[in-house]
């Protein structure tokens, strides 16, 4: 087993760093080995915890046990291999009895924009079946306010033997993740955490656990407040993005450069406008505000409206693109970027996918060229699509196109030179090329 200390600062968090550490007595089971659960498992194992990961997908489990990632995340591949090779991490399709359980499963919204907690309850029930008294269950999945308390109440339905005098013999706490794809390895251990239990004892236990392997501040609260903190953080971002997206639509109408407008407005000492884009994607900002709206539909007016503005932005981009394409017979349109944000391969809730699908079905587009150098294969949505080309090389994608629409500002698109854009219609939804290709038409 490798012995490695807790890193003292973010600069020591490079994957190659060797840390001499304490071997912690508690065993951990992380249920859900996706974008949050797998990095959490690997980092806990590398910090000396004995970690068992659980995921329903057999291919995911097999990949992890071989020390291989099933998604892209910078730096995580080395940490995962170290964790598996040390014997501190292995995975299975069912959880096993341990001291501390972490639930990190998806919590999407339904078609009617209601929280879908089926994965959370399924994970909790699997844990309840094997949990011993004095176990600690920590929910990290984004959840509506009150979910942690409801899980504790549900314990009595599955394991009445773990209820004494109306109170659970297991501690329950909520501790939301606060990381961004592309920087998960660093941010899991350096960002501040908010921890809230359903009892003071549960709060203290969970806080002690996070302080044992993270360097950010750990703030103690109650479960309901911690749940609302997570929803509030992402809703705040969503409102700010909606303001920028609405500005971009207004500027298109009145003939003002929105990027120049925001740049100048942000010189005010108390103004910090975010940048617009083609919409909002990902599993957090595009989803979490609806949890608040569902809980308080008559009160969450601004939060709802921000979601509607951001959900409507792809339609505006589609309209602008089709107007441009209509000027060219059998226009070849290249969509650069399909992920929901820059420099990741994550397609969850991506507005770029919706835009590309709509363009493919439009009569004004003769051929659609899809390019995302971080996504390994053509997305399943286009598997049987006729007239769609998957092009891994951004330069070749631009060469073939009459209209180039930049949907994601991946750093890898910087290989495209200014000369390659001349004579083409450029629809830059991220302001990526604003300074580089002024001679070409640029729409927002």
C-alpha positions in Angstrom: 0.0 0.0 0.0 1.3 3.5 -0.9 1.6 5.9 2.0 0.8 9.5 1.1 0.0 12.6 3.1 -2.9 15.0 2.5 -1.9 17.6 0.0 -1.1 21.0 1.6 -2.1 23.2 -1.3 -3.7 22.9 -4.8 -0.3 23.0 -6.4 0.5 19.5 -4.9 -2.6 18.0 -6.5 -1.0 16.9 -9.7 -1.8 13.2 -10.4 1.9 12.2 -10.2 2.3 13.5 -6.6 3.0 10.8 -4.0 1.4 11.5 -0.7 2.7 9.6 2.6 -0.6 9.2 4.5 -2.5 7.9 7.4 -4.3 4.7 6.9 -7.9 5.5 8.0 -9.8 2.8 10.0 -13.2 3.5 8.4 -14.2 1.7 5.3 -16.2 3.5 2.5 -18.7 2.5 -0.1 -19.5 4.9 -2.9 -22.7 4.1 -4.7 -22.7 5.5 -8.2 -19.4 5.6 -10.1 -19.9 8.4 -12.5 -18.6 11.9 -12.8 -18.6 12.5 -9.1 -18.6 9.0 -7.5 -15.5 7.7 -9.3 -13.2 10.7 -8.6 -14.4 10.6 -5.0 -13.7 6.9 -4.7 -10.2 7.2 -6.3 -9.2 10.2 -4.2 -10.4 8.6 -1.0 -8.5 5.4 -1.8 -5.4 7.3 -2.7 -5.7 9.1 0.7 -5.6 5.8 2.5 -9.3 4.8 2.9 -10.4 1.3 1.9 -13.1 2.0 -0.7 -15.6 -0.2 -2.3 -17.4 1.3 -5.3 -20.8 0.2 -6.5 -22.5 0.8 -9.8 -25.3 -1.0 -11.6 -23.5 -1.0 -15.0 -21.3 -4.0 -15.4 -19.1 -2.4 -18.0 -18.3 0.5 -15.7 -17.4 -1.9 -12.9 -15.2 -4.0 -15.1 -13.4 -0.9 -16.5 -12.7 0.5 -13.0 -11.3 -2.8 -11.7 -8.9 -2.7 -14.6 -7.9 0.8 -13.6 -9.5 2.4 -16.7 -11.7 5.5 -16.9 -15.1 5.3 -18.6 -15.2 9.1 -19.2 -12.6 11.8 -19.7 -11.4 13.8 -16.8 -7.9 15.4 -16.7 -5.6 13.7 -14.2 -8.0 11.1 -13.0 -6.6 8.2 -15.0 -3.3 8.2 -13.0 -5.1 8.5 -9.7 -7.5 5.7 -10.6 -4.7 3.3 -11.6 -2.8 4.1 -8.4 -5.9 3.5 -6.3 -6.7 0.2 -7.9 -3.1 -1.0 -7.9 -2.7 -0.2 -4.2 -5.6 -2.5 -3.4 -7.5 0.3 -1.8 -10.2 0.5 -4.4 -12.4 -2.1 -6.2 -15.8 -2.0 -7.7 -18.9 -4.3 -7.8 -22.5 -4.1 -8.9 -23.9 -4.1 -5.4 -22.7 -2.2 -2.2 -21.0 -4.0 0.6 -21.2 -3.4 4.4 -18.9 -0.6 5.4 -18.7 2.2 8.0 -19.5 5.1 5.7 -21.8 5.1 2.6 -21.8 7.9 0.0 -24.6 8.1 -2.5 -23.5 9.8 -5.7 -26.2 8.8 -8.3 -27.9 10.9 -10.9 -31.0 13.0 -10.0 -32.6 14.2 -13.3 -35.9 15.9 -13.8 -38.9 14.3 -15.5 -40.6 15.5 -18.6 -42.9 17.7 -16.5 -39.8 19.2 -14.7 -40.2 17.3 -11.4 -37.3 15.8 -9.5 -36.7 12.1 -10.3 -35.2 10.5 -7.2 -35.7 6.9 -8.2 -31.9 6.3 -8.3 -31.4 7.8 -4.9 -34.1 5.6 -3.3 -32.8 2.5 -5.1 -29.3 3.2 -3.8 -30.5 3.9 -0.3 -32.6 0.7 -0.2 -29.5 -1.3 -1.3 -27.6 0.3 1.5 -30.3 -0.2 4.1 -30.3 -4.0 3.3 -26.7 -4.4 4.5 -26.1 -1.4 6.8 -25.2 -2.0 10.5 -26.1 0.3 13.4 -23.8 3.3 13.7 -23.2 3.5 9.9 -23.1 6.9 8.3 -24.9 7.6 5.1 -24.0 10.7 3.2 -26.0 11.9 0.2 -24.0 13.9 -2.3 -26.5 13.8 -5.2 -28.3 17.1 -5.8 -31.7 16.7 -4.2 -34.8 18.6 -3.3 -34.9 20.1 0.2 -36.1 17.4 2.7 -34.7 14.4 0.8 -32.1 13.4 3.4 -34.8 13.5 6.1 -37.1 11.4 3.9 -34.4 8.8 3.4 -34.1 8.5 7.2 -37.8 8.0 7.5 -37.8 5.4 4.7 -35.2 3.4 6.6 -38.0 2.3 9.0 -39.9 0.7 6.0 -36.9 -1.4 5.0 -35.1 -2.0 8.3 -37.3 -1.5 11.4 -34.6 -3.1 13.5 -32.5 0.0 12.9 -35.1 2.3 14.5 -35.1 2.8 18.2 -37.6 5.1 20.1 -38.6 6.5 16.7 -35.1 7.5 15.8 -32.7 5.8 13.3 -29.6 4.1 14.6 -27.9 5.2 11.4 -26.6 8.7 10.9 -27.7 10.6 7.8 -26.1 13.7 6.3 -26.1 15.7 3.1 -22.9 17.1 1.6 -23.3 18.4 -2.0 -20.4 18.2 -4.5 -19.3 21.6 -5.8 -17.0 20.7 -8.7 -16.8 21.6 -12.3 -16.0 19.0 -15.0 -12.4 19.4 -16.2 -11.2 20.4 -12.8 -12.8 17.7 -10.6 -9.5 16.2 -9.3 -8.4 19.5 -7.8 -11.8 20.9 -6.8 -13.0 17.8 -4.9 -10.2 18.2 -2.4 -9.8 22.0 -2.4 -13.2 23.5 -2.6 -15.1 24.4 0.6 -17.8 22.0 1.6 -21.2 22.4 3.3 -22.2 19.5 5.5 -25.6 19.1 7.2 -26.9 16.1 9.1 -30.4 15.4 10.3 -29.0 15.4 13.8 -26.0 17.3 15.4 -24.2 14.0 15.7 -24.6 13.2 12.0 -23.4 16.7 11.1 -20.3 16.3 13.3 -19.4 12.8 11.9 -19.8 13.9 8.3 -17.8 17.1 8.9 -15.0 15.1 10.6 -14.9 12.7 7.6 -14.5 15.5 5.0 -11.9 17.3 7.0 -9.9 14.1 7.0 -9.2 14.2 3.3 -10.1 17.6 2.0 -8.3 21.0 2.4 -11.2 23.4 1.9 -13.2 24.7 4.8 -16.0 22.4 6.0 -19.0 24.4 7.1 -21.5 22.7 9.4 -25.3 23.2 9.1 -28.4 21.1 8.9 -29.5 18.8 6.1 -32.3 21.0 4.7 -30.0 24.1 4.6 -27.2 22.1 2.9 -29.6 20.8 0.3 -30.9 24.3 -0.4 -27.3 25.7 -0.6 -26.6 23.4 -3.6 -29.8 24.4 -5.4 -29.2 28.1 -4.7 -25.6 28.0 -6.0 -26.6 26.6 -9.4 -29.8 28.7 -9.6 -27.7 31.9 -9.0 -25.5 30.9 -11.9 -28.5 30.2 -14.1 -30.0 33.6 -13.4 -26.8 35.3 -14.3 -26.4 33.3 -17.5 -30.0 34.1 -18.4 -29.3 37.8 -18.1 -26.4 37.5 -20.5 -28.3 35.3 -23.0 -31.2 37.8 -23.0 -28.8 40.6 -23.6 -27.3 38.7 -26.6 -30.8 38.3 -28.2 -31.6 42.0 -27.6 -28.2 43.0 -29.1 -28.9 40.9 -32.1 -32.1 42.8 -32.7 -30.7 46.3 -32.2 -27.4 45.9 -33.8 -25.0 46.0 -30.9 -22.0 43.8 -30.3 -22.9 42.0 -27.1 -19.3 41.0 -26.4 -18.1 44.6 -26.5 -21.1 45.7 -24.5 -20.4 43.2 -21.7 -16.7 44.0 -21.7 -17.3 47.7 -21.3 -20.1 47.3 -18.7 -17.9 45.0 -16.6 -15.5 47.9 -16.1 -18.0 49.2 -13.6 -16.7 48.3 -10.1 -20.0 46.6 -9.1 -20.9 44.9 -12.4 -19.9 41.4 -13.4 -22.0 40.2 -16.3 -21.4 36.6 -17.4 -20.9 35.6 -21.0 -23.8 34.4 -23.2 -23.8 31.1 -25.0 -26.1 28.8 -27.1 -28.0 27.7 -24.0 -27.2 26.0 -20.7 -26.3 22.4 -20.3 -24.9 19.9 -17.9 -26.5 18.0 -15.1 -26.4 20.9 -12.6 -27.3 24.4 -13.8 -29.8 23.2 -16.4 -31.6 20.9 -13.9 -31.2 22.1 -10.3 -33.3 25.3 -10.5 -36.4 23.2 -11.4 -36.0 21.5 -7.9 -36.7 24.9 -6.3 -39.5 25.7 -8.7 -41.1 22.3 -7.9 -40.9 23.0 -4.2 -42.3 26.6 -4.3 -44.0 27.1 -7.7 -45.8 30.2 -6.7 -42.8 31.9 -5.3 -39.9 30.9 -7.6 -40.8 33.4 -10.3 -37.4 34.8 -11.2 -35.7 31.3 -11.0 -38.4 29.9 -13.3 -38.1 32.7 -15.8 -34.3 32.4 -16.0 -34.7 28.7 -16.8 -37.2 29.5 -19.6 -34.9 32.2 -21.0 -31.9 29.7 -21.1 -34.0 26.9 -22.4 -35.2 29.2 -25.3 -31.7 30.3 -26.3 -31.0 27.3 -28.6 -34.1 28.2 -30.7 -32.6 31.6 -31.3 -29.3 30.2 -32.4 -31.2 27.7 -34.7 -33.1 30.6 -36.3 -30.0 32.6 -36.9 -28.2 29.7 -38.4 -31.1 28.8 -40.7 -31.3 32.4 -42.0 -27.6 32.3 -42.8 -27.8 28.8 -44.4 -30.8 29.8 -46.6 -28.6 32.2 -48.6 -26.6 29.2 -49.9 -28.1 26.3 -51.9 -27.5 23.0 -50.2 -25.5 24.7 -47.5 -22.9 22.6 -45.7 -23.0 23.5 -42.0 -20.3 22.6 -39.5 -21.2 22.4 -35.8 -18.0 22.8 -33.7 -18.5 21.3 -30.2 -21.2 19.1 -28.9 -20.4 18.9 -25.2 -22.2 21.1 -22.7 -19.1 23.2 -21.9 -15.6 23.7 -23.0 -12.8 21.2 -22.7 -15.0 18.2 -21.5 -16.6 15.3 -23.3 -19.8 15.5 -21.2 -22.9 15.6 -23.4 -25.5 15.7 -20.6 -28.3 18.2 -21.3 -26.1 19.8 -24.0 -27.8 22.6 -25.9 -25.3 21.9 -28.8 -26.9 18.5 -29.3 -30.4 20.0 -29.6 -29.2 22.7 -32.0 -27.4 20.1 -34.2 -30.5 17.9 -34.3 -32.7 20.7 -35.3 -30.3 21.8 -38.0 -30.2 18.3 -39.4 -33.9 18.2 -39.8 -34.1 21.6 -41.5 -34.5 21.9 -45.3 -32.1 24.8 -45.5 -29.1 22.6 -44.5 -27.8 20.3 -47.3 -25.1 18.6 -45.2 -24.3 18.7 -41.5 -20.7 18.3 -40.3 -20.3 17.4 -36.6 -17.0 18.0 -34.9 -16.0 17.6 -31.3 -12.4 16.4 -30.7 -13.1 15.5 -27.1 -16.0 13.2 -27.9 -14.8 9.8 -29.1 -17.7 8.8 -31.3 -20.7 10.3 -33.0 -23.5 10.7 -30.4 -26.2 8.1 -30.5 -28.8 10.7 -31.5 -27.1 10.8 -35.0 -26.3 7.1 -35.4 -28.8 6.6 -38.2 -28.9 10.2 -39.5 -28.6 10.6 -43.2 -26.5 13.5 -44.5 -24.5 13.9 -41.3 -20.7 13.6 -41.3 -18.6 13.0 -38.2 -15.3 14.8 -38.5 -12.7 14.5 -35.7 -10.4 17.2 -37.2 -11.6 20.8 -36.6 -9.5 22.1 -39.5 -11.1 19.6 -42.0 -14.5 20.3 -40.6 -14.1 24.0 -41.4 -12.7 23.4 -44.8 -15.8 21.5 -45.9 -18.3 24.0 -44.5 -20.1 27.0 -45.9 -21.5 27.9 -42.5 -19.5 27.4 -39.3 -21.3 27.5 -36.0 -19.1 27.4 -32.9 -21.2 26.0 -30.1 -18.4 25.1 -27.6 -15.2 27.0 -27.0 -12.8 24.0 -26.7 -9.2 25.0 -26.6 -8.5 22.5 -29.3 -10.4 24.7 -31.8 -7.6 27.3 -31.6 -5.8 25.2 -34.3 -8.2 26.8 -36.8 -6.4 29.7 -38.4 -8.0 33.0 -39.3 -7.4 32.4 -43.0 -9.5 29.2 -42.9 -12.6 31.2 -41.8 -12.5 33.8 -44.6 -15.4 33.6 -47.0 -17.5 31.5 -44.7 -20.5 32.6 -42.6 -19.4 32.3 -38.9 -21.9 32.0 -36.2 -19.9 32.3 -33.0 -22.1 31.6 -30.0 -19.2 32.0 -27.5 -17.3 35.0 -28.7 -14.4 32.7 -29.4 -13.3 34.2 -32.7 -14.5 37.7 -32.2 -11.1 39.2 -32.4 -9.6 36.7 -34.9 -11.9 36.9 -37.9 -13.5 40.3 -38.1 -13.7 40.2 -41.9 -16.1 37.3 -41.8 -19.7 37.7 -40.9 -20.2 36.9 -37.2 -23.6 36.3 -35.7 -24.2 35.7 -32.0 
